């Protein structure tokens, strides 16, 4: 069992093309013993965004703080604390901070390399 404060995990910049103002804390992944799912916390600065992308795995998101939108095939959907997002495999998506404070969300994905 692992028990820790997520704020003790380093906040790392996400360096991907089409990304601005995004940092991540890798809370749980394979090297921590998580063989099936990985857990991350993303922090997106005001005006920041993740790349518009897709991948062959699903992911689940729970918004903790801030405001923004998630963009998918149906257009923009609002994000606020308490919002839950399920992104199916291969669905194009992007997260944007539209507020004036950090947008913070938990993101779970299947373990992959």
ABEGO torsion letter per residue (X at the ends): XBBBBAAABBBBBBBBBGBBGBBBBBABBAAAGBAABBBBBBBBBBGBBBBBBBBABBBBBBBABEBBBBBBAAEBBBBBBGBBBBBBBGBBBBBBBABABBBBBBBBBBBBX
